[in-house]
């Protein structure tokens, strides 16, 4: 599986041009057609960061902030609010994820040095 295919799994339902997705991946340190390494914490974190970038771009679209009414009885008004909630969730998840370097060193640090 390539990084681009892995990103497609993360952003199901979002239709963007493949060239746009490649730019998002490159901005987050990934090459689209390189093999996705599932055991790499850094690769997984960068995929999530790419998905976050895509969601932030979608949230910047003012036409999506409107209230839509379908069939006179269904209102779609919470899209933007739910999108922002998902962005917050992803940001929190990314902050808590470790990178490959952090997994090797552990969580111990010296507070005092005599």
Backbone as XML, in Angstrom:
<?xml version="1.0"?>
<chain id="A" units="angstrom">
  <residue number="1" name="UNK">
    <atom name="N" x="0.844" y="-1.169" z="0.000"/>
    <atom name="CA" x="0.000" y="0.000" z="0.000"/>
    <atom name="C" x="0.894" y="1.239" z="0.000"/>
  </residue>
  <residue number="2" name="UNK">
    <atom name="N" x="0.538" y="2.213" z="-0.826"/>
    <atom name="CA" x="1.322" y="3.449" z="-0.886"/>
    <atom name="C" x="0.766" y="4.465" z="0.118"/>
  </residue>
  <residue number="3" name="UNK">
    <atom name="N" x="1.531" y="5.533" z="0.331"/>
    <atom name="CA" x="1.071" y="6.604" z="1.215"/>
    <atom name="C" x="-0.221" y="7.222" z="0.704"/>
  </residue>
  <residue number="4" name="UNK">
    <atom name="N" x="-0.351" y="7.352" z="-0.603"/>
    <atom name="CA" x="-1.555" y="7.927" z="-1.192"/>
    <atom name="C" x="-2.764" y="7.032" z="-0.929"/>
  </residue>
  <residue number="5" name="UNK">
    <atom name="N" x="-2.592" y="5.718" z="-1.072"/>
    <atom name="CA" x="-3.691" y="4.790" z="-0.795"/>
    <atom name="C" x="-4.081" y="4.827" z="0.677"/>
  </residue>
  <residue number="6" name="UNK">
    <atom name="N" x="-3.094" y="4.947" z="1.549"/>
    <atom name="CA" x="-3.379" y="5.035" z="2.991"/>
    <atom name="C" x="-4.139" y="6.314" z="3.320"/>
  </residue>
  <residue number="7" name="UNK">
    <atom name="N" x="-3.782" y="7.411" z="2.636"/>
    <atom name="CA" x="-4.492" y="8.670" z="2.843"/>
    <atom name="C" x="-5.944" y="8.547" z="2.393"/>
  </residue>
  <residue number="8" name="UNK">
    <atom name="N" x="-6.188" y="7.844" z="1.282"/>
    <atom name="CA" x="-7.556" y="7.624" z="0.814"/>
    <atom name="C" x="-8.387" y="6.916" z="1.885"/>
  </residue>
  <residue number="9" name="UNK">
    <atom name="N" x="-7.785" y="5.985" z="2.622"/>
    <atom name="CA" x="-8.501" y="5.306" z="3.708"/>
    <atom name="C" x="-8.898" y="6.289" z="4.800"/>
  </residue>
  <residue number="10" name="UNK">
    <atom name="N" x="-8.061" y="7.256" z="5.054"/>
    <atom name="CA" x="-8.288" y="8.212" z="6.139"/>
    <atom name="C" x="-9.306" y="9.284" z="5.766"/>
  </residue>
  <residue number="11" name="UNK">
    <atom name="N" x="-9.432" y="9.615" z="4.486"/>
    <atom name="CA" x="-10.308" y="10.715" z="4.074"/>
    <atom name="C" x="-11.463" y="10.229" z="3.207"/>
  </residue>
  <residue number="12" name="UNK">
    <atom name="N" x="-11.997" y="9.088" z="3.510"/>
    <atom name="CA" x="-13.114" y="8.542" z="2.730"/>
    <atom name="C" x="-14.224" y="9.578" z="2.623"/>
  </residue>
  <residue number="13" name="UNK">
    <atom name="N" x="-14.776" y="9.694" z="1.427"/>
    <atom name="CA" x="-15.883" y="10.604" z="1.217"/>
    <atom name="C" x="-15.482" y="12.011" z="0.816"/>
  </residue>
  <residue number="14" name="UNK">
    <atom name="N" x="-14.201" y="12.314" z="0.839"/>
    <atom name="CA" x="-13.724" y="13.627" z="0.426"/>
    <atom name="C" x="-13.133" y="13.477" z="-0.964"/>
  </residue>
  <residue number="15" name="UNK">
    <atom name="N" x="-13.728" y="14.174" z="-1.912"/>
    <atom name="CA" x="-13.294" y="14.066" z="-3.303"/>
    <atom name="C" x="-12.366" y="15.227" z="-3.645"/>
  </residue>
  <residue number="16" name="UNK">
    <atom name="N" x="-11.092" y="14.930" z="-3.777"/>
    <atom name="CA" x="-10.092" y="15.904" z="-4.197"/>
    <atom name="C" x="-9.303" y="15.317" z="-5.354"/>
  </residue>
  <residue number="17" name="UNK">
    <atom name="N" x="-8.769" y="16.182" z="-6.170"/>
    <atom name="CA" x="-7.913" y="15.754" z="-7.260"/>
    <atom name="C" x="-6.672" y="15.068" z="-6.697"/>
  </residue>
  <residue number="18" name="UNK">
    <atom name="N" x="-6.206" y="14.036" z="-7.371"/>
    <atom name="CA" x="-5.040" y="13.286" z="-6.896"/>
    <atom name="C" x="-3.804" y="14.177" z="-6.795"/>
  </residue>
  <residue number="19" name="UNK">
    <atom name="N" x="-3.660" y="15.151" z="-7.707"/>
    <atom name="CA" x="-2.512" y="16.056" z="-7.643"/>
    <atom name="C" x="-2.552" y="16.913" z="-6.382"/>
  </residue>
  <residue number="20" name="UNK">
    <atom name="N" x="-3.746" y="17.315" z="-5.956"/>
    <atom name="CA" x="-3.880" y="18.073" z="-4.712"/>
    <atom name="C" x="-3.461" y="17.213" z="-3.524"/>
  </residue>
  <residue number="21" name="UNK">
    <atom name="N" x="-3.886" y="15.959" z="-3.513"/>
    <atom name="CA" x="-3.524" y="15.062" z="-2.420"/>
    <atom name="C" x="-2.016" y="14.844" z="-2.356"/>
  </residue>
  <residue number="22" name="UNK">
    <atom name="N" x="-1.385" y="14.756" z="-3.513"/>
    <atom name="CA" x="0.068" y="14.580" z="-3.559"/>
    <atom name="C" x="0.764" y="15.780" z="-2.937"/>
  </residue>
  <residue number="23" name="UNK">
    <atom name="N" x="0.251" y="16.992" z="-3.212"/>
    <atom name="CA" x="0.834" y="18.202" z="-2.624"/>
    <atom name="C" x="0.670" y="18.182" z="-1.112"/>
  </residue>
  <residue number="24" name="UNK">
    <atom name="N" x="-0.511" y="17.806" z="-0.629"/>
    <atom name="CA" x="-0.730" y="17.713" z="0.819"/>
    <atom name="C" x="0.241" y="16.717" z="1.454"/>
  </residue>
  <residue number="25" name="UNK">
    <atom name="N" x="0.436" y="15.566" z="0.821"/>
    <atom name="CA" x="1.368" y="14.570" z="1.358"/>
    <atom name="C" x="2.790" y="15.107" z="1.400"/>
  </residue>
  <residue number="26" name="UNK">
    <atom name="N" x="3.221" y="15.765" z="0.321"/>
    <atom name="CA" x="4.579" y="16.293" z="0.279"/>
    <atom name="C" x="4.791" y="17.381" z="1.319"/>
  </residue>
  <residue number="27" name="UNK">
    <atom name="N" x="3.770" y="18.192" z="1.582"/>
    <atom name="CA" x="3.872" y="19.228" z="2.602"/>
    <atom name="C" x="4.050" y="18.632" z="3.997"/>
  </residue>
  <residue number="28" name="UNK">
    <atom name="N" x="3.638" y="17.398" z="4.165"/>
    <atom name="CA" x="3.761" y="16.729" z="5.459"/>
    <atom name="C" x="4.852" y="15.671" z="5.471"/>
  </residue>
  <residue number="29" name="UNK">
    <atom name="N" x="5.793" y="15.780" z="4.540"/>
    <atom name="CA" x="6.981" y="14.932" z="4.573"/>
    <atom name="C" x="6.815" y="13.533" z="4.009"/>
  </residue>
  <residue number="30" name="UNK">
    <atom name="N" x="5.810" y="13.308" z="3.190"/>
    <atom name="CA" x="5.585" y="11.983" z="2.614"/>
    <atom name="C" x="5.582" y="12.056" z="1.093"/>
  </residue>
  <residue number="31" name="UNK">
    <atom name="N" x="6.094" y="11.019" z="0.470"/>
    <atom name="CA" x="6.028" y="10.898" z="-0.986"/>
    <atom name="C" x="4.840" y="9.996" z="-1.303"/>
  </residue>
  <residue number="32" name="UNK">
    <atom name="N" x="4.003" y="10.445" z="-2.216"/>
    <atom name="CA" x="2.724" y="9.788" z="-2.475"/>
    <atom name="C" x="2.862" y="8.332" z="-2.898"/>
  </residue>
  <residue number="33" name="UNK">
    <atom name="N" x="3.854" y="8.009" z="-3.712"/>
    <atom name="CA" x="3.938" y="6.663" z="-4.268"/>
    <atom name="C" x="4.962" y="5.778" z="-3.555"/>
  </residue>
  <residue number="34" name="UNK">
    <atom name="N" x="5.497" y="6.259" z="-2.435"/>
    <atom name="CA" x="6.363" y="5.407" z="-1.612"/>
    <atom name="C" x="5.500" y="4.436" z="-0.827"/>
  </residue>
  <residue number="35" name="UNK">
    <atom name="N" x="6.101" y="3.334" z="-0.458"/>
    <atom name="CA" x="5.396" y="2.307" z="0.317"/>
    <atom name="C" x="5.077" y="2.841" z="1.708"/>
  </residue>
  <residue number="36" name="UNK">
    <atom name="N" x="3.829" y="2.660" z="2.152"/>
    <atom name="CA" x="3.420" y="3.047" z="3.495"/>
    <atom name="C" x="3.933" y="2.000" z="4.477"/>
  </residue>
  <residue number="37" name="UNK">
    <atom name="N" x="4.657" y="2.446" z="5.472"/>
    <atom name="CA" x="5.222" y="1.544" z="6.478"/>
    <atom name="C" x="4.323" y="1.612" z="7.709"/>
  </residue>
  <residue number="38" name="UNK">
    <atom name="N" x="3.504" y="0.607" z="7.877"/>
    <atom name="CA" x="2.518" y="0.627" z="8.964"/>
    <atom name="C" x="3.148" y="0.553" z="10.347"/>
  </residue>
  <residue number="39" name="UNK">
    <atom name="N" x="4.357" y="0.040" z="10.437"/>
    <atom name="CA" x="5.018" y="-0.043" z="11.735"/>
    <atom name="C" x="5.693" y="1.262" z="12.137"/>
  </residue>
  <residue number="40" name="UNK">
    <atom name="N" x="5.744" y="2.229" z="11.242"/>
    <atom name="CA" x="6.386" y="3.508" z="11.520"/>
    <atom name="C" x="5.392" y="4.479" z="12.151"/>
  </residue>
  <residue number="41" name="UNK">
    <atom name="N" x="5.688" y="4.879" z="13.374"/>
    <atom name="CA" x="4.831" y="5.845" z="14.064"/>
    <atom name="C" x="4.883" y="7.202" z="13.376"/>
  </residue>
  <residue number="42" name="UNK">
    <atom name="N" x="6.030" y="7.553" z="12.834"/>
    <atom name="CA" x="6.168" y="8.839" z="12.146"/>
    <atom name="C" x="5.332" y="8.871" z="10.880"/>
  </residue>
  <residue number="43" name="UNK">
    <atom name="N" x="5.323" y="7.788" z="10.111"/>
    <atom name="CA" x="4.524" y="7.725" z="8.883"/>
    <atom name="C" x="3.034" y="7.841" z="9.207"/>
  </residue>
  <residue number="44" name="UNK">
    <atom name="N" x="2.600" y="7.148" z="10.240"/>
    <atom name="CA" x="1.196" y="7.211" z="10.635"/>
    <atom name="C" x="0.830" y="8.622" z="11.090"/>
  </residue>
  <residue number="45" name="UNK">
    <atom name="N" x="1.702" y="9.228" z="11.855"/>
    <atom name="CA" x="1.464" y="10.594" z="12.328"/>
    <atom name="C" x="1.386" y="11.566" z="11.143"/>
  </residue>
  <residue number="46" name="UNK">
    <atom name="N" x="2.262" y="11.386" z="10.160"/>
    <atom name="CA" x="2.244" y="12.274" z="8.988"/>
    <atom name="C" x="0.998" y="12.077" z="8.130"/>
  </residue>
  <residue number="47" name="UNK">
    <atom name="N" x="0.473" y="10.863" z="8.081"/>
    <atom name="CA" x="-0.791" y="10.630" z="7.378"/>
    <atom name="C" x="-1.910" y="11.393" z="8.083"/>
  </residue>
  <residue number="48" name="UNK">
    <atom name="N" x="-1.957" y="11.313" z="9.406"/>
    <atom name="CA" x="-2.970" y="12.049" z="10.160"/>
    <atom name="C" x="-2.799" y="13.554" z="10.000"/>
  </residue>
  <residue number="49" name="UNK">
    <atom name="N" x="-1.553" y="14.026" z="9.979"/>
    <atom name="CA" x="-1.308" y="15.452" z="9.762"/>
    <atom name="C" x="-1.784" y="15.888" z="8.377"/>
  </residue>
  <residue number="50" name="UNK">
    <atom name="N" x="-1.617" y="15.022" z="7.386"/>
    <atom name="CA" x="-2.097" y="15.325" z="6.037"/>
    <atom name="C" x="-3.620" y="15.392" z="6.013"/>
  </residue>
  <residue number="51" name="UNK">
    <atom name="N" x="-4.279" y="14.438" z="6.663"/>
    <atom name="CA" x="-5.740" y="14.461" z="6.735"/>
    <atom name="C" x="-6.218" y="15.720" z="7.445"/>
  </residue>
  <residue number="52" name="UNK">
    <atom name="N" x="-5.502" y="16.127" z="8.488"/>
    <atom name="CA" x="-5.845" y="17.350" z="9.200"/>
    <atom name="C" x="-5.717" y="18.566" z="8.289"/>
  </residue>
  <residue number="53" name="UNK">
    <atom name="N" x="-4.670" y="18.626" z="7.496"/>
    <atom name="CA" x="-4.491" y="19.735" z="6.551"/>
    <atom name="C" x="-5.639" y="19.802" z="5.560"/>
  </residue>
  <residue number="54" name="UNK">
    <atom name="N" x="-6.078" y="18.651" z="5.090"/>
    <atom name="CA" x="-7.185" y="18.599" z="4.136"/>
    <atom name="C" x="-8.470" y="19.098" z="4.796"/>
  </residue>
  <residue number="55" name="UNK">
    <atom name="N" x="-8.738" y="18.653" z="6.017"/>
    <atom name="CA" x="-9.946" y="19.092" z="6.717"/>
    <atom name="C" x="-9.914" y="20.594" z="6.994"/>
  </residue>
  <residue number="56" name="UNK">
    <atom name="N" x="-8.746" y="21.118" z="7.340"/>
    <atom name="CA" x="-8.623" y="22.561" z="7.572"/>
    <atom name="C" x="-8.890" y="23.340" z="6.286"/>
  </residue>
  <residue number="57" name="UNK">
    <atom name="N" x="-8.446" y="22.827" z="5.163"/>
    <atom name="CA" x="-8.721" y="23.486" z="3.880"/>
    <atom name="C" x="-10.216" y="23.478" z="3.574"/>
  </residue>
  <residue number="58" name="UNK">
    <atom name="N" x="-10.862" y="22.375" z="3.869"/>
    <atom name="CA" x="-12.308" y="22.290" z="3.651"/>
    <atom name="C" x="-13.034" y="23.259" z="4.581"/>
  </residue>
  <residue number="59" name="UNK">
    <atom name="N" x="-12.567" y="23.391" z="5.808"/>
    <atom name="CA" x="-13.196" y="24.293" z="6.771"/>
    <atom name="C" x="-13.047" y="25.752" z="6.366"/>
  </residue>
  <residue number="60" name="UNK">
    <atom name="N" x="-12.065" y="26.066" z="5.531"/>
    <atom name="CA" x="-11.863" y="27.439" z="5.068"/>
    <atom name="C" x="-12.808" y="27.830" z="3.942"/>
  </residue>
  <residue number="61" name="UNK">
    <atom name="N" x="-13.637" y="26.905" z="3.482"/>
    <atom name="CA" x="-14.565" y="27.171" z="2.386"/>
    <atom name="C" x="-15.861" y="27.762" z="2.957"/>
  </residue>
  <residue number="62" name="UNK">
    <atom name="N" x="-16.121" y="29.061" z="2.734"/>
    <atom name="CA" x="-17.299" y="29.686" z="3.343"/>
    <atom name="C" x="-18.630" y="29.160" z="2.816"/>
  </residue>
  <residue number="63" name="UNK">
    <atom name="N" x="-18.663" y="28.572" z="1.645"/>
    <atom name="CA" x="-19.933" y="28.047" z="1.131"/>
    <atom name="C" x="-20.405" y="26.839" z="1.928"/>
  </residue>
  <residue number="64" name="UNK">
    <atom name="N" x="-19.506" y="26.180" z="2.639"/>
    <atom name="CA" x="-19.897" y="25.012" z="3.441"/>
    <atom name="C" x="-20.481" y="25.403" z="4.796"/>
  </residue>
  <residue number="65" name="UNK">
    <atom name="N" x="-20.456" y="26.700" z="5.124"/>
    <atom name="CA" x="-20.966" y="27.159" z="6.414"/>
    <atom name="C" x="-22.459" y="27.479" z="6.352"/>
  </residue>
  <residue number="66" name="UNK">
    <atom name="N" x="-23.074" y="27.315" z="5.200"/>
    <atom name="CA" x="-24.491" y="27.610" z="5.024"/>
    <atom name="C" x="-25.355" y="26.500" z="5.616"/>
  </residue>
  <residue number="67" name="UNK">
    <atom name="N" x="-26.617" y="26.819" z="5.801"/>
    <atom name="CA" x="-27.603" y="25.829" z="6.191"/>
    <atom name="C" x="-28.324" y="25.370" z="4.932"/>
  </residue>
  <residue number="68" name="UNK">
    <atom name="N" x="-28.384" y="24.083" z="4.722"/>
    <atom name="CA" x="-29.038" y="23.521" z="3.543"/>
    <atom name="C" x="-30.316" y="22.807" z="3.974"/>
  </residue>
  <residue number="69" name="UNK">
    <atom name="N" x="-31.325" y="22.924" z="3.161"/>
    <atom name="CA" x="-32.583" y="22.239" z="3.435"/>
    <atom name="C" x="-32.867" y="21.285" z="2.279"/>
  </residue>
  <residue number="70" name="UNK">
    <atom name="N" x="-33.124" y="20.041" z="2.613"/>
    <atom name="CA" x="-33.366" y="19.015" z="1.604"/>
    <atom name="C" x="-34.774" y="18.461" z="1.812"/>
  </residue>
  <residue number="71" name="UNK">
    <atom name="N" x="-35.557" y="18.412" z="0.749"/>
    <atom name="CA" x="-36.907" y="17.823" z="0.770"/>
    <atom name="C" x="-37.825" y="18.454" z="1.815"/>
  </residue>
  <residue number="72" name="UNK">
    <atom name="N" x="-37.610" y="19.712" z="2.131"/>
    <atom name="CA" x="-38.462" y="20.493" z="3.037"/>
    <atom name="C" x="-38.556" y="19.963" z="4.466"/>
  </residue>
  <residue number="73" name="UNK">
    <atom name="N" x="-37.860" y="18.901" z="4.805"/>
    <atom name="CA" x="-37.946" y="18.409" z="6.179"/>
    <atom name="C" x="-36.585" y="18.053" z="6.773"/>
  </residue>
  <residue number="74" name="UNK">
    <atom name="N" x="-35.552" y="18.020" z="5.982"/>
    <atom name="CA" x="-34.219" y="17.693" z="6.485"/>
    <atom name="C" x="-33.349" y="18.931" z="6.359"/>
  </residue>
  <residue number="75" name="UNK">
    <atom name="N" x="-32.729" y="19.327" z="7.474"/>
    <atom name="CA" x="-31.840" y="20.485" z="7.469"/>
    <atom name="C" x="-30.432" y="20.031" z="7.773"/>
  </residue>
  <residue number="76" name="UNK">
    <atom name="N" x="-29.507" y="20.470" z="6.957"/>
    <atom name="CA" x="-28.095" y="20.152" z="7.173"/>
    <atom name="C" x="-27.414" y="21.448" z="7.604"/>
  </residue>
  <residue number="77" name="UNK">
    <atom name="N" x="-27.310" y="21.646" z="8.913"/>
    <atom name="CA" x="-26.767" y="22.907" z="9.401"/>
    <atom name="C" x="-25.519" y="22.731" z="10.252"/>
  </residue>
  <residue number="78" name="UNK">
    <atom name="N" x="-25.247" y="21.538" z="10.678"/>
    <atom name="CA" x="-24.148" y="21.313" z="11.608"/>
    <atom name="C" x="-22.880" y="20.815" z="10.934"/>
  </residue>
  <residue number="79" name="UNK">
    <atom name="N" x="-22.809" y="20.875" z="9.607"/>
    <atom name="CA" x="-21.645" y="20.352" z="8.911"/>
    <atom name="C" x="-20.363" y="21.035" z="9.372"/>
  </residue>
  <residue number="80" name="UNK">
    <atom name="N" x="-20.386" y="22.349" z="9.383"/>
    <atom name="CA" x="-19.177" y="23.094" z="9.732"/>
    <atom name="C" x="-18.789" y="22.855" z="11.191"/>
  </residue>
  <residue number="81" name="UNK">
    <atom name="N" x="-19.763" y="22.811" z="12.070"/>
    <atom name="CA" x="-19.484" y="22.553" z="13.484"/>
    <atom name="C" x="-18.901" y="21.151" z="13.685"/>
  </residue>
  <residue number="82" name="UNK">
    <atom name="N" x="-19.466" y="20.165" z="13.000"/>
    <atom name="CA" x="-18.945" y="18.797" z="13.105"/>
    <atom name="C" x="-17.557" y="18.686" z="12.500"/>
  </residue>
  <residue number="83" name="UNK">
    <atom name="N" x="-17.319" y="19.427" z="11.428"/>
    <atom name="CA" x="-15.999" y="19.442" z="10.806"/>
    <atom name="C" x="-14.959" y="20.008" z="11.766"/>
  </residue>
  <residue number="84" name="UNK">
    <atom name="N" x="-15.295" y="21.100" z="12.432"/>
    <atom name="CA" x="-14.368" y="21.698" z="13.399"/>
    <atom name="C" x="-14.131" y="20.765" z="14.591"/>
  </residue>
  <residue number="85" name="UNK">
    <atom name="N" x="-15.165" y="20.041" z="15.006"/>
    <atom name="CA" x="-14.991" y="19.064" z="16.083"/>
    <atom name="C" x="-14.028" y="17.962" z="15.667"/>
  </residue>
  <residue number="86" name="UNK">
    <atom name="N" x="-14.156" y="17.493" z="14.419"/>
    <atom name="CA" x="-13.249" y="16.451" z="13.910"/>
    <atom name="C" x="-11.820" y="16.972" z="13.825"/>
  </residue>
  <residue number="87" name="UNK">
    <atom name="N" x="-11.658" y="18.231" z="13.426"/>
    <atom name="CA" x="-10.326" y="18.840" z="13.377"/>
    <atom name="C" x="-9.716" y="18.867" z="14.768"/>
  </residue>
  <residue number="88" name="UNK">
    <atom name="N" x="-10.486" y="19.255" z="15.764"/>
    <atom name="CA" x="-9.994" y="19.266" z="17.148"/>
    <atom name="C" x="-9.592" y="17.873" z="17.608"/>
  </residue>
  <residue number="89" name="UNK">
    <atom name="N" x="-10.411" y="16.864" z="17.257"/>
    <atom name="CA" x="-10.088" y="15.487" z="17.630"/>
    <atom name="C" x="-8.772" y="15.041" z="17.003"/>
  </residue>
  <residue number="90" name="UNK">
    <atom name="N" x="-8.595" y="15.352" z="15.721"/>
    <atom name="CA" x="-7.364" y="14.956" z="15.028"/>
    <atom name="C" x="-6.150" y="15.668" z="15.610"/>
  </residue>
  <residue number="91" name="UNK">
    <atom name="N" x="-6.283" y="16.963" z="15.923"/>
    <atom name="CA" x="-5.165" y="17.694" z="16.521"/>
    <atom name="C" x="-4.759" y="17.069" z="17.849"/>
  </residue>
  <residue number="92" name="UNK">
    <atom name="N" x="-5.745" y="16.728" z="18.667"/>
    <atom name="CA" x="-5.465" y="16.095" z="19.962"/>
    <atom name="C" x="-4.775" y="14.741" z="19.768"/>
  </residue>
  <residue number="93" name="UNK">
    <atom name="N" x="-5.268" y="13.972" z="18.820"/>
    <atom name="CA" x="-4.693" y="12.648" z="18.553"/>
    <atom name="C" x="-3.247" y="12.762" z="18.066"/>
  </residue>
  <residue number="94" name="UNK">
    <atom name="N" x="-2.988" y="13.724" z="17.182"/>
    <atom name="CA" x="-1.635" y="13.914" z="16.650"/>
    <atom name="C" x="-0.678" y="14.342" z="17.752"/>
  </residue>
  <residue number="95" name="UNK">
    <atom name="N" x="-1.124" y="15.211" z="18.638"/>
    <atom name="CA" x="-0.257" y="15.653" z="19.750"/>
    <atom name="C" x="0.126" y="14.483" z="20.652"/>
  </residue>
  <residue number="96" name="UNK">
    <atom name="N" x="-0.765" y="13.522" z="20.807"/>
    <atom name="CA" x="-0.511" y="12.396" z="21.695"/>
    <atom name="C" x="0.282" y="11.275" z="21.043"/>
  </residue>
  <residue number="97" name="UNK">
    <atom name="N" x="0.364" y="11.286" z="19.714"/>
    <atom name="CA" x="1.083" y="10.224" z="19.008"/>
    <atom name="C" x="2.581" y="10.429" z="19.135"/>
  </residue>
  <residue number="98" name="UNK">
    <atom name="N" x="3.292" y="9.325" z="19.178"/>
    <atom name="CA" x="4.744" y="9.365" z="19.227"/>
    <atom name="C" x="5.309" y="9.255" z="17.826"/>
  </residue>
  <residue number="99" name="UNK">
    <atom name="N" x="6.530" y="9.723" z="17.681"/>
    <atom name="CA" x="7.252" y="9.520" z="16.431"/>
    <atom name="C" x="8.200" y="8.349" z="16.634"/>
  </residue>
  <residue number="100" name="UNK">
    <atom name="N" x="8.867" y="7.931" z="15.564"/>
    <atom name="CA" x="9.816" y="6.821" z="15.687"/>
    <atom name="C" x="10.939" y="7.155" z="16.658"/>
  </residue>
  <residue number="101" name="UNK">
    <atom name="N" x="11.396" y="8.407" z="16.676"/>
    <atom name="CA" x="12.486" y="8.803" z="17.557"/>
    <atom name="C" x="12.052" y="8.763" z="19.022"/>
  </residue>
  <residue number="102" name="UNK">
    <atom name="N" x="10.822" y="9.169" z="19.302"/>
    <atom name="CA" x="10.322" y="9.165" z="20.670"/>
    <atom name="C" x="10.149" y="7.751" z="21.191"/>
  </residue>
  <residue number="103" name="UNK">
    <atom name="N" x="9.804" y="6.816" z="20.340"/>
    <atom name="CA" x="9.623" y="5.443" z="20.796"/>
    <atom name="C" x="10.950" y="4.823" z="21.217"/>
  </residue>
  <residue number="104" name="UNK">
    <atom name="N" x="12.027" y="5.235" z="20.607"/>
    <atom name="CA" x="13.323" y="4.665" z="20.926"/>
    <atom name="C" x="13.888" y="5.215" z="22.228"/>
  </residue>
  <residue number="105" name="UNK">
    <atom name="N" x="13.620" y="6.479" z="22.536"/>
    <atom name="CA" x="14.218" y="7.087" z="23.718"/>
    <atom name="C" x="13.389" y="6.912" z="24.972"/>
  </residue>
  <residue number="106" name="UNK">
    <atom name="N" x="12.112" y="6.717" z="24.874"/>
    <atom name="CA" x="11.273" y="6.547" z="26.040"/>
    <atom name="C" x="10.773" y="7.874" z="26.562"/>
  </residue>
  <residue number="107" name="UNK">
    <atom name="N" x="10.149" y="7.825" z="27.751"/>
    <atom name="CA" x="9.537" y="9.023" z="28.319"/>
    <atom name="C" x="10.286" y="9.551" z="29.530"/>
  </residue>
  <residue number="108" name="UNK">
    <atom name="N" x="11.473" y="9.083" z="29.787"/>
    <atom name="CA" x="12.227" y="9.499" z="30.964"/>
    <atom name="C" x="13.172" y="10.626" z="30.584"/>
  </residue>
  <residue number="109" name="UNK">
    <atom name="N" x="13.214" y="11.657" z="31.409"/>
    <atom name="CA" x="14.164" y="12.746" z="31.199"/>
    <atom name="C" x="14.720" y="13.150" z="32.556"/>
  </residue>
  <residue number="110" name="UNK">
    <atom name="N" x="15.877" y="13.792" z="32.532"/>
    <atom name="CA" x="16.515" y="14.216" z="33.781"/>
    <atom name="C" x="16.037" y="15.613" z="34.124"/>
  </residue>
  <residue number="111" name="UNK">
    <atom name="N" x="15.383" y="15.723" z="35.277"/>
    <atom name="CA" x="14.888" y="17.002" z="35.723"/>
    <atom name="C" x="15.993" y="17.761" z="36.434"/>
  </residue>
  <residue number="112" name="UNK">
    <atom name="N" x="16.760" y="17.070" z="37.254"/>
    <atom name="CA" x="17.853" y="17.687" z="37.989"/>
    <atom name="C" x="19.166" y="17.024" z="37.587"/>
  </residue>
  <residue number="113" name="UNK">
    <atom name="N" x="20.178" y="17.782" z="37.430"/>
    <atom name="CA" x="21.488" y="17.263" z="37.101"/>
    <atom name="C" x="22.476" y="17.846" z="38.083"/>
  </residue>
  <residue number="114" name="UNK">
    <atom name="N" x="23.144" y="16.991" z="38.836"/>
    <atom name="CA" x="24.061" y="17.511" z="39.861"/>
    <atom name="C" x="25.499" y="17.406" z="39.434"/>
  </residue>
</chain>
